[in-house]
Amino acid sequence: MTSGEQVRRRDGYGATSPIVGERGAQTRKRIADLLLRLLASQSFHDVSVDAIAKAAGISRPTLYQYFESKEQIFLELLAECGRAISRLAKRLGPLGPTAIGFDNLHWWLGEWADLYDSYRTVHLQWAGMDSPAHPLRPVIGEFMTRYQSRVAQRLERSMVEGLDPEDAATILVNTVHRYHYFRVLGFAPPDSSSTRVDALAICMQLMLFPDTPGGVIRAVTDSDPSTGLESSEYPLFAGGWVAAGREDPPARFGPRGQLTRRRILDIGATAFRESGFHETRIDDVLSQLDLTRGAFYKYFPTKDDLLYELAEECADGFGALFSTFSPAVDVRGGHDLVLWMREFVGLHQRYRGVMRAWFHGAWQDPHLTATAQRLTGVIAGSAMQPVAAVDRLYPVSLPAVVSVLFAMLEQLPEILAVPARGGDTASIMAIAIRRAILSPGSQAPATP
């Protein structure tokens, strides 16, 4: 080829291509299905374009005739899932503290559970893209905003009181999504699916309508849940809080070295929060330090070691805070749940990047799994006492209620931060959690 010649690339077979044809459409679908199969055992970050092409039995250049990138392949899967979720949003009937209102919510959440399981691989990867620098995060965020807006319109028509409808929709949608995410990972009670849906529906109903009569809840739910911990040995309740017992920095680090090590940890926590663990490079940390790579590796041999140390710090910080959770929700003791929640939101903000890496990869990394298990153990142990102390007018699986609390605490601080219309994030979370997790139900007669 001479210097004056131009390379001509064949027209691609995109979704809107007029020449895609039946065979091309089948190939596009096969590529998307193969990516879905690969994502069942690997994270999106770890799957390469070459691996997708090899699985499809085509070359990398041929794959690029159908899709510009692996992100575009996933967007096709996401669009299919999104259309199904949008259709479900339109089917949410009138809500309220009545038998009909609760039945509509209960049915809708049951359909959502089935839909989540149908697209579980997409949803798991979707959660793993919850990182500021991930290229698909804006697309997912835009879809969630539209979806929450549709739900908010229904809540506004249903006269939800005490919470801004947009905030209430944000809490509802993200709690349900996160609850199912943790359920699929194994952080869910060994109850039947109907018992788990009952618990989720009850919590969300009371979050929206805390004066719902106990008779309404009993009339709609039909499960007979176990309320004890003895039958609930699963990851969220595995073990109790055990302090990490981390050793002090090696003696070879003098006072100045320990300060440098501390600064690396602080900068690392910020970088992981703002860019995500996978997207953060060692050079991003070094750019804020007067250190060479060699000097950095004396403190932390790998980026993973930096994450492990921050994960231990995160677990210790939350462990200490959760030891005060029970008195914080006991108004008779004069403690203020809002103040507790403000401290929680502050810790959550500091370690958000660590927590993303934690929950999106804990089942693949033994070190992170062990640390996550320590923390989830203290959450369960600390939350169960006040949850069990509520004199409820309805039956419910208490471990499942704690699982809902876990989903709310993990997801809402960041989601509600932009923006919080009805007050600061901690105040909104305190209202939502007191309603959803600690409401006994109303003694009022049940109405149709």
PADOSE-843142 format. One record per residue (C-alpha): x negated, y negated, z. Coordinates in nm, 4 decimals, decimal comma. Example, Ala and Ser with C-alpha at 12.3 -4.5 7.8 and 13.67 -1.06 7.14 Angstrom:
<lumvos>
+----------+----------+----------+
:       c1 :       c2 :       c3 :
+----------+----------+----------+
:  -1,2300 :   0,4500 :   0,7800 :
:  -1,3670 :   0,1060 :   0,7140 :
+----------+----------+----------+
</lumvos>
This chain:
<lumvos>
+----------+----------+----------+
:       c1 :       c2 :       c3 :
+----------+----------+----------+
:   0,0000 :   0,0000 :   0,0000 :
:  -0,1429 :  -0,3365 :  -0,0978 :
:  -0,1408 :  -0,6383 :   0,1309 :
:   0,1386 :  -0,7907 :  -0,0750 :
:   0,3722 :  -0,4963 :  -0,0294 :
:   0,6344 :  -0,4964 :   0,2415 :
:   0,7491 :  -0,2074 :   0,4561 :
:   1,1181 :  -0,1449 :   0,4052 :
:   1,2992 :   0,0133 :   0,6934 :
:   1,6019 :   0,2254 :   0,6179 :
:   1,9350 :   0,0884 :   0,7393 :
:   2,0202 :   0,2143 :   1,0856 :
:   2,3198 :   0,4232 :   1,1857 :
:   2,4517 :   0,1974 :   1,4579 :
:   2,8034 :   0,2243 :   1,5906 :
:   2,9228 :  -0,0458 :   1,3492 :
:   2,7208 :   0,0695 :   1,0497 :
:   2,9391 :   0,1194 :   0,7404 :
:   2,7183 :   0,4101 :   0,6290 :
:   2,7130 :   0,6064 :   0,9525 :
:   2,9503 :   0,8693 :   0,8140 :
:   3,0854 :   1,1730 :   0,9948 :
:   2,7480 :   1,3456 :   1,0121 :
:   2,5779 :   1,0331 :   1,1460 :
:   2,8504 :   0,9848 :   1,4065 :
:   2,8022 :   1,3431 :   1,5199 :
:   2,4278 :   1,2886 :   1,5502 :
:   2,4802 :   0,9712 :   1,7547 :
:   2,7131 :   1,1581 :   1,9889 :
:   2,4688 :   1,4492 :   2,0163 :
:   2,1863 :   1,2108 :   2,1106 :
:   2,4038 :   1,0458 :   2,3752 :
:   2,5146 :   1,3838 :   2,5130 :
:   2,1531 :   1,5014 :   2,5307 :
:   2,0529 :   1,1911 :   2,7253 :
:   2,3386 :   1,2632 :   2,9634 :
:   2,2080 :   1,6182 :   3,0076 :
:   1,8540 :   1,4957 :   3,0751 :
:   1,9815 :   1,2416 :   3,3276 :
:   2,1435 :   1,5204 :   3,5276 :
:   1,7970 :   1,6205 :   3,6528 :
:   1,5843 :   1,3067 :   3,5997 :
:   1,6149 :   0,9374 :   3,6651 :
:   1,6688 :   0,6977 :   3,3767 :
:   1,3277 :   0,5497 :   3,4504 :
:   1,1581 :   0,8894 :   3,3992 :
:   1,3307 :   0,9927 :   3,0750 :
:   1,1328 :   0,8869 :   2,7684 :
:   1,2502 :   0,8247 :   2,4133 :
:   1,0177 :   1,1040 :   2,3010 :
:   1,1884 :   1,3469 :   2,5392 :
:   1,5306 :   1,2518 :   2,4023 :
:   1,4129 :   1,2918 :   2,0417 :
:   1,2531 :   1,6278 :   2,1184 :
:   1,5700 :   1,7545 :   2,2854 :
:   1,7705 :   1,6409 :   1,9807 :
:   1,5295 :   1,8101 :   1,7418 :
:   1,4524 :   1,4878 :   1,5576 :
:   1,1547 :   1,2551 :   1,5309 :
:   1,1167 :   0,9348 :   1,7258 :
:   1,1553 :   0,7194 :   1,4078 :
:   1,4738 :   0,9082 :   1,3196 :
:   1,6175 :   0,8440 :   1,6656 :
:   1,5505 :   0,4733 :   1,6171 :
:   1,7720 :   0,4835 :   1,3086 :
:   2,0620 :   0,5556 :   1,5431 :
:   1,9654 :   0,3640 :   1,8561 :
:   1,7256 :   0,0778 :   1,9151 :
:   1,6229 :   0,2040 :   2,2599 :
:   1,7165 :   0,4490 :   2,5337 :
:   1,8953 :   0,1581 :   2,7014 :
:   2,1264 :   0,1329 :   2,4017 :
:   2,1998 :   0,5059 :   2,4227 :
:   2,2963 :   0,4695 :   2,7861 :
:   2,5086 :   0,1662 :   2,7049 :
:   2,7162 :   0,3883 :   2,4776 :
:   2,7702 :   0,6308 :   2,7647 :
:   2,8427 :   0,3419 :   2,9981 :
:   3,0953 :   0,1924 :   2,7579 :
:   3,2889 :   0,5192 :   2,7458 :
:   3,2898 :   0,5404 :   3,1256 :
:   3,3802 :   0,1710 :   3,1526 :
:   3,6817 :   0,2094 :   2,9245 :
:   3,8127 :   0,4911 :   3,1434 :
:   3,7644 :   0,2823 :   3,4595 :
:   3,9336 :  -0,0201 :   3,2997 :
:   4,2342 :   0,1924 :   3,2065 :
:   4,2533 :   0,3091 :   3,5663 :
:   4,2471 :  -0,0507 :   3,6945 :
:   4,5608 :  -0,1270 :   3,4950 :
:   4,7414 :   0,1617 :   3,6645 :
:   4,7090 :   0,0220 :   4,0181 :
:   5,0671 :  -0,0361 :   4,1314 :
:   5,2044 :  -0,2867 :   4,3844 :
:   5,0366 :  -0,2662 :   4,7243 :
:   5,1464 :  -0,3529 :   5,0755 :
:   5,1968 :  -0,2195 :   5,4316 :
:   5,4828 :   0,0015 :   5,3129 :
:   5,5157 :   0,3657 :   5,2127 :
:   5,5324 :   0,2703 :   4,8441 :
:   5,2358 :   0,0336 :   4,8710 :
:   5,0143 :   0,2866 :   5,0495 :
:   5,1239 :   0,5673 :   4,8188 :
:   5,0194 :   0,3566 :   4,5176 :
:   4,6758 :   0,2932 :   4,6670 :
:   4,6332 :   0,6558 :   4,7762 :
:   4,7246 :   0,7890 :   4,4305 :
:   4,4940 :   0,5401 :   4,2597 :
:   4,1982 :   0,6329 :   4,4796 :
:   4,2628 :   1,0013 :   4,4133 :
:   4,2513 :   0,9345 :   4,0392 :
:   3,9319 :   0,7331 :   4,0901 :
:   3,7695 :   1,0276 :   4,2714 :
:   3,8481 :   1,2566 :   3,9783 :
:   3,7210 :   0,9985 :   3,7305 :
:   3,3985 :   0,9533 :   3,9283 :
:   3,3357 :   1,3276 :   3,9176 :
:   3,4023 :   1,3350 :   3,5415 :
:   3,1292 :   1,0749 :   3,4866 :
:   2,9160 :   1,1549 :   3,7911 :
:   2,5855 :   1,1579 :   3,6002 :
:   2,6567 :   0,8153 :   3,4508 :
:   2,7572 :   0,6798 :   3,7908 :
:   2,4467 :   0,8164 :   3,9619 :
:   2,2220 :   0,6514 :   3,7037 :
:   2,4372 :   0,3378 :   3,7173 :
:   2,3575 :   0,3074 :   4,0882 :
:   1,9894 :   0,3606 :   4,0143 :
:   1,9913 :   0,0564 :   3,7874 :
:   2,0777 :  -0,1701 :   4,0799 :
:   1,7500 :  -0,3555 :   4,0504 :
:   1,7115 :  -0,7266 :   3,9615 :
:   1,4635 :  -0,6672 :   3,6802 :
:   1,6414 :  -0,3703 :   3,5212 :
:   1,7444 :  -0,4604 :   3,1645 :
:   2,0906 :  -0,3083 :   3,2008 :
:   2,1800 :  -0,4691 :   3,5321 :
:   2,3396 :  -0,7832 :   3,3739 :
:   2,5638 :  -0,5652 :   3,1556 :
:   2,6734 :  -0,3565 :   3,4537 :
:   2,7201 :  -0,6697 :   3,6641 :
:   2,9391 :  -0,8310 :   3,3977 :
:   3,1568 :  -0,5203 :   3,3752 :
:   3,1947 :  -0,5002 :   3,7546 :
:   3,2899 :  -0,8674 :   3,7711 :
:   3,5670 :  -0,8182 :   3,5134 :
:   3,6890 :  -0,5045 :   3,6873 :
:   3,6955 :  -0,6680 :   4,0294 :
:   3,8836 :  -0,9637 :   3,8814 :
:   4,1612 :  -0,7309 :   3,7575 :
:   4,1862 :  -0,5693 :   4,1005 :
:   4,1858 :  -0,9145 :   4,2664 :
:   4,4868 :  -1,0158 :   4,0585 :
:   4,6768 :  -0,7161 :   4,1915 :
:   4,5725 :  -0,7976 :   4,5497 :
:   4,6806 :  -1,1588 :   4,5097 :
:   5,0235 :  -1,0484 :   4,3901 :
:   5,0381 :  -0,8089 :   4,6864 :
:   4,9926 :  -1,0971 :   4,9326 :
:   4,6759 :  -0,9760 :   5,1065 :
:   4,6212 :  -1,1955 :   5,4113 :
:   4,3087 :  -1,2823 :   5,6088 :
:   4,0723 :  -1,2156 :   5,3184 :
:   4,0257 :  -1,4002 :   4,9932 :
:   4,1657 :  -1,1721 :   4,7169 :
:   3,8364 :  -1,1889 :   4,5249 :
:   3,6396 :  -1,0912 :   4,8360 :
:   3,8898 :  -0,8163 :   4,9177 :
:   3,8614 :  -0,6780 :   4,5635 :
:   3,4826 :  -0,6899 :   4,5827 :
:   3,4873 :  -0,4985 :   4,9112 :
:   3,7396 :  -0,2438 :   4,7829 :
:   3,5701 :  -0,1692 :   4,4506 :
:   3,2140 :  -0,1537 :   4,5813 :
:   3,2967 :   0,0451 :   4,8942 :
:   3,4834 :   0,3081 :   4,6941 :
:   3,2083 :   0,3289 :   4,4332 :
:   2,9355 :   0,3612 :   4,6976 :
:   3,1358 :   0,6106 :   4,9028 :
:   3,1559 :   0,8432 :   4,6036 :
:   2,7889 :   0,7865 :   4,5237 :
:   2,6879 :   0,9043 :   4,8706 :
:   2,9443 :   1,1847 :   4,8546 :
:   2,7868 :   1,3224 :   4,5371 :
:   2,4425 :   1,3027 :   4,6993 :
:   2,5682 :   1,5110 :   4,9911 :
:   2,6291 :   1,2324 :   5,2439 :
:   2,9903 :   1,3348 :   5,2972 :
:   3,1793 :   1,5535 :   5,5424 :
:   3,2387 :   1,9209 :   5,4607 :
:   3,6097 :   1,8452 :   5,4417 :
:   3,8398 :   1,9212 :   5,1509 :
:   3,8579 :   1,6656 :   4,8725 :
:   4,2095 :   1,5680 :   4,9835 :
:   4,0872 :   1,4998 :   5,3382 :
:   3,8070 :   1,2781 :   5,2076 :
:   4,0442 :   1,0856 :   4,9799 :
:   4,2887 :   1,0496 :   5,2709 :
:   4,0169 :   0,8948 :   5,4895 :
:   3,9014 :   0,6571 :   5,2168 :
:   4,2585 :   0,5552 :   5,1355 :
:   4,3419 :   0,4943 :   5,5029 :
:   4,0322 :   0,2780 :   5,5550 :
:   4,0957 :   0,0708 :   5,2443 :
:   4,4677 :   0,0366 :   5,3213 :
:   4,3919 :  -0,0955 :   5,6693 :
:   4,1184 :  -0,3222 :   5,5353 :
:   4,3816 :  -0,4817 :   5,3118 :
:   4,6844 :  -0,4460 :   5,5418 :
:   4,5752 :  -0,3852 :   5,9026 :
:   4,9361 :  -0,3953 :   6,0251 :
:   5,0359 :  -0,0885 :   5,8236 :
:   5,2577 :   0,1277 :   6,0484 :
:   5,1102 :   0,4581 :   6,1592 :
:   5,4281 :   0,6247 :   6,0335 :
:   5,3552 :   0,5025 :   5,6784 :
:   5,0098 :   0,6576 :   5,6860 :
:   5,1369 :   0,9860 :   5,8277 :
:   5,4085 :   1,0036 :   5,5621 :
:   5,1666 :   0,9665 :   5,2705 :
:   4,8662 :   1,1704 :   5,3861 :
:   4,9057 :   1,5436 :   5,4232 :
:   4,5632 :   1,6694 :   5,5324 :
:   4,4901 :   1,8053 :   5,8788 :
:   4,1377 :   1,6739 :   5,9395 :
:   3,8994 :   1,7851 :   6,2081 :
:   3,8022 :   1,4859 :   6,4157 :
:   3,5032 :   1,6386 :   6,5931 :
:   3,1386 :   1,6312 :   6,5042 :
:   3,0912 :   2,0019 :   6,5644 :
:   3,2086 :   2,0874 :   6,2107 :
:   3,0251 :   1,8018 :   6,0443 :
:   2,6680 :   1,9089 :   6,0023 :
:   2,5650 :   1,7325 :   5,6853 :
:   2,2886 :   1,4798 :   5,6052 :
:   2,4595 :   1,1736 :   5,7486 :
:   2,4923 :   1,3486 :   6,0853 :
:   2,1758 :   1,5579 :   6,0743 :
:   1,9782 :   1,5012 :   6,3918 :
:   1,9642 :   1,1795 :   6,5883 :
:   1,7427 :   0,8784 :   6,6105 :
:   1,3793 :   0,9594 :   6,6678 :
:   1,1308 :   0,6745 :   6,6712 :
:   0,8798 :   0,7089 :   6,3912 :
:   0,5822 :   0,7001 :   6,6243 :
:   0,3676 :   0,5445 :   6,3562 :
:   0,0040 :   0,4986 :   6,4396 :
:  -0,1476 :   0,1541 :   6,4606 :
:  -0,3564 :   0,0424 :   6,1612 :
:  -0,6908 :   0,2268 :   6,1571 :
:  -0,9540 :   0,0829 :   6,3881 :
:  -1,1662 :  -0,0130 :   6,0895 :
:  -0,9210 :  -0,2956 :   6,0302 :
:  -1,0186 :  -0,5772 :   6,2611 :
:  -0,7860 :  -0,8682 :   6,3469 :
:  -0,8388 :  -1,0259 :   6,0065 :
:  -0,7836 :  -0,6933 :   5,8284 :
:  -0,4637 :  -0,6306 :   6,0203 :
:  -0,3359 :  -0,9746 :   5,9206 :
:  -0,4155 :  -0,8945 :   5,5560 :
:  -0,2369 :  -0,5625 :   5,5850 :
:   0,0645 :  -0,7379 :   5,7330 :
:   0,0644 :  -0,9911 :   5,4509 :
:   0,0523 :  -0,7116 :   5,1912 :
:   0,3582 :  -0,5516 :   5,3529 :
:   0,5492 :  -0,8820 :   5,3549 :
:   0,4647 :  -0,9597 :   4,9933 :
:   0,5464 :  -0,6022 :   4,8928 :
:   0,8882 :  -0,6198 :   5,0600 :
:   0,9662 :  -0,9416 :   4,8723 :
:   0,8425 :  -0,8043 :   4,5385 :
:   1,0446 :  -0,4839 :   4,5729 :
:   1,3541 :  -0,6886 :   4,6588 :
:   1,3180 :  -0,9383 :   4,3748 :
:   1,1968 :  -0,7046 :   4,0985 :
:   1,2648 :  -0,3488 :   4,2113 :
:   1,0159 :  -0,0824 :   4,3174 :
:   0,9644 :   0,0740 :   3,9738 :
:   0,9326 :  -0,2644 :   3,8038 :
:   0,6824 :  -0,4030 :   4,0571 :
:   0,3152 :  -0,3606 :   3,9663 :
:   0,0222 :  -0,3711 :   4,2023 :
:  -0,0948 :  -0,6773 :   4,0070 :
:   0,2289 :  -0,8541 :   4,1063 :
:   0,1312 :  -0,8125 :   4,4705 :
:  -0,2348 :  -0,8963 :   4,4096 :
:  -0,1416 :  -1,2198 :   4,2337 :
:  -0,0320 :  -1,3566 :   4,5719 :
:  -0,3384 :  -1,2301 :   4,7579 :
:  -0,7041 :  -1,3071 :   4,7419 :
:  -0,7852 :  -0,9389 :   4,6976 :
:  -0,9325 :  -0,7148 :   4,4331 :
:  -0,7683 :  -0,3867 :   4,3414 :
:  -1,0423 :  -0,2030 :   4,5239 :
:  -0,9826 :  -0,4013 :   4,8415 :
:  -0,6060 :  -0,3448 :   4,8163 :
:  -0,6527 :   0,0316 :   4,7897 :
:  -0,8412 :   0,0326 :   5,1193 :
:  -0,5171 :  -0,0677 :   5,2862 :
:  -0,2714 :   0,1294 :   5,0700 :
:  -0,4095 :   0,3952 :   4,8337 :
:  -0,0974 :   0,3812 :   4,6137 :
:   0,2162 :   0,1758 :   4,5621 :
:   0,4082 :   0,4709 :   4,7075 :
:   0,2122 :   0,4393 :   5,0330 :
:   0,3176 :   0,0752 :   5,0552 :
:   0,6804 :   0,1805 :   5,0071 :
:   0,6502 :   0,4549 :   5,2713 :
:   0,5203 :   0,2103 :   5,5313 :
:   0,7975 :  -0,0380 :   5,4557 :
:   1,0573 :   0,2413 :   5,4707 :
:   0,9374 :   0,3343 :   5,8187 :
:   0,9585 :  -0,0299 :   5,9260 :
:   1,3079 :  -0,0518 :   5,7802 :
:   1,4229 :   0,2590 :   5,9655 :
:   1,2776 :   0,1371 :   6,2942 :
:   1,4381 :  -0,2058 :   6,2581 :
:   1,7832 :  -0,0717 :   6,1794 :
:   1,7477 :   0,2001 :   6,4409 :
:   1,6911 :  -0,0570 :   6,7123 :
:   1,9807 :  -0,2709 :   6,5864 :
:   2,2269 :   0,0172 :   6,5703 :
:   2,1598 :   0,1025 :   6,9331 :
:   2,3626 :  -0,2153 :   7,0046 :
:   2,6458 :  -0,1429 :   6,7592 :
:   2,8891 :   0,0083 :   7,0064 :
:   2,8847 :  -0,2855 :   7,2510 :
:   2,9019 :  -0,5271 :   6,9553 :
:   3,2423 :  -0,3936 :   6,8498 :
:   3,3711 :  -0,3757 :   7,2078 :
:   3,5311 :  -0,7178 :   7,2494 :
:   3,5970 :  -0,6399 :   7,6153 :
:   3,2231 :  -0,6577 :   7,6723 :
:   3,2086 :  -1,0091 :   7,5323 :
:   2,9900 :  -0,9099 :   7,2394 :
:   3,0436 :  -1,0571 :   6,8964 :
:   3,0458 :  -0,8323 :   6,5923 :
:   2,9786 :  -1,1341 :   6,3702 :
:   2,6501 :  -1,2049 :   6,5497 :
:   2,5521 :  -0,8388 :   6,5154 :
:   2,6426 :  -0,8484 :   6,1491 :
:   2,4293 :  -1,1579 :   6,0905 :
:   2,1283 :  -0,9737 :   6,2246 :
:   2,2191 :  -0,6749 :   6,0098 :
:   2,2505 :  -0,8900 :   5,6960 :
:   1,9084 :  -1,0437 :   5,7675 :
:   1,7430 :  -0,7015 :   5,7948 :
:   1,9308 :  -0,5827 :   5,4876 :
:   1,8053 :  -0,8811 :   5,2898 :
:   1,4439 :  -0,8230 :   5,3922 :
:   1,4422 :  -0,4524 :   5,3092 :
:   1,6891 :  -0,4475 :   5,0184 :
:   1,4240 :  -0,3421 :   4,7675 :
:   1,3097 :  -0,0643 :   4,9972 :
:   1,6659 :   0,0578 :   5,0434 :
:   1,7252 :   0,0664 :   4,6688 :
:   1,4187 :   0,2846 :   4,6197 :
:   1,5248 :   0,4852 :   4,9237 :
:   1,8723 :   0,5868 :   4,8178 :
:   1,7966 :   0,6094 :   4,4479 :
:   1,5099 :   0,8511 :   4,4981 :
:   1,5363 :   0,9916 :   4,8491 :
:   1,6531 :   1,3304 :   4,7248 :
:   1,3376 :   1,3596 :   4,5125 :
:   1,0746 :   1,2418 :   4,7619 :
:   1,0308 :   1,4437 :   5,0848 :
:   0,8783 :   1,1483 :   5,2705 :
:   1,1653 :   0,9159 :   5,1849 :
:   1,4166 :   1,1916 :   5,2565 :
:   1,2819 :   1,2393 :   5,6082 :
:   1,2855 :   0,8665 :   5,6795 :
:   1,6361 :   0,8222 :   5,5366 :
:   1,7579 :   1,1109 :   5,7482 :
:   1,6258 :   0,9462 :   6,0627 :
:   1,8156 :   0,6284 :   5,9847 :
:   2,1413 :   0,7924 :   5,8776 :
:   2,1286 :   0,9985 :   6,1955 :
:   2,1297 :   0,6889 :   6,4137 :
:   2,4047 :   0,5251 :   6,2071 :
:   2,6276 :   0,8272 :   6,2608 :
:   2,5401 :   0,8649 :   6,6259 :
:   2,5878 :   0,4964 :   6,7034 :
:   2,9082 :   0,4555 :   6,5026 :
:   3,0903 :   0,7669 :   6,6140 :
:   3,1537 :   0,6476 :   6,9698 :
:   3,3474 :   0,3289 :   6,8809 :
:   3,5167 :   0,5044 :   6,5868 :
:   3,6368 :   0,7858 :   6,8126 :
:   3,7486 :   0,5381 :   7,0813 :
:   4,0193 :   0,3859 :   6,8581 :
:   4,3648 :   0,5004 :   6,9666 :
:   4,4855 :   0,5742 :   6,6153 :
:   4,8490 :   0,6280 :   6,5244 :
:   4,7541 :   0,8554 :   6,2340 :
:   4,5285 :   1,1603 :   6,1807 :
:   4,1999 :   1,1065 :   5,9974 :
:   3,8594 :   1,2716 :   5,9626 :
:   3,6330 :   1,0623 :   6,1860 :
:   3,3123 :   1,1744 :   6,0098 :
:   3,4688 :   1,0595 :   5,6826 :
:   3,5522 :   0,7232 :   5,8411 :
:   3,1880 :   0,6875 :   5,9440 :
:   3,0910 :   0,7700 :   5,5841 :
:   3,3107 :   0,4813 :   5,4669 :
:   3,1405 :   0,2545 :   5,7200 :
:   2,8037 :   0,3702 :   5,5885 :
:   2,9066 :   0,2773 :   5,2327 :
:   3,0292 :  -0,0657 :   5,3431 :
:   2,7156 :  -0,1487 :   5,5394 :
:   2,4787 :  -0,0372 :   5,2654 :
:   2,6510 :  -0,2143 :   4,9780 :
:   2,8333 :  -0,5262 :   5,0934 :
:   2,5579 :  -0,7627 :   5,2201 :
:   2,4216 :  -0,8167 :   4,8705 :
:   2,7516 :  -0,7921 :   4,6833 :
:   2,9276 :  -1,0500 :   4,9012 :
:   2,6348 :  -1,2907 :   4,9073 :
:   2,7171 :  -1,4302 :   4,5609 :
:   2,9454 :  -1,5956 :   4,6370 :
:   3,1291 :  -1,5592 :   4,9656 :
:   3,4491 :  -1,7578 :   4,9201 :
:   3,6191 :  -1,6972 :   5,2538 :
:   3,3174 :  -1,7671 :   5,4770 :
:   2,9662 :  -1,6407 :   5,5281 :
:   2,8808 :  -1,2817 :   5,4387 :
:   2,8499 :  -1,1637 :   5,7997 :
:   3,1910 :  -1,3033 :   5,8943 :
:   3,3633 :  -1,1414 :   5,5959 :
:   3,1948 :  -0,8081 :   5,6673 :
:   3,2962 :  -0,8250 :   6,0331 :
:   3,6610 :  -0,8801 :   5,9370 :
:   3,6582 :  -0,6045 :   5,6752 :
:   3,4840 :  -0,3483 :   5,8968 :
:   3,6966 :  -0,4197 :   6,2026 :
:   4,0087 :  -0,3716 :   5,9891 :
:   3,8953 :  -0,0709 :   5,7857 :
:   3,7119 :   0,1247 :   6,0539 :
:   3,8647 :   0,0155 :   6,3849 :
:   4,2354 :  -0,0499 :   6,3118 :
:   4,4746 :   0,1761 :   6,5058 :
:   4,7691 :   0,1006 :   6,2773 :
:   5,0924 :  -0,0704 :   6,3743 :
:   5,3708 :   0,0624 :   6,5980 :
:   5,6264 :  -0,1019 :   6,3688 :
:   5,8795 :   0,1294 :   6,2024 :
:   5,7765 :   0,2617 :   5,8636 :
:   5,9480 :   0,0974 :   5,5680 :
:   5,9888 :   0,2351 :   5,2143 :
+----------+----------+----------+
</lumvos>
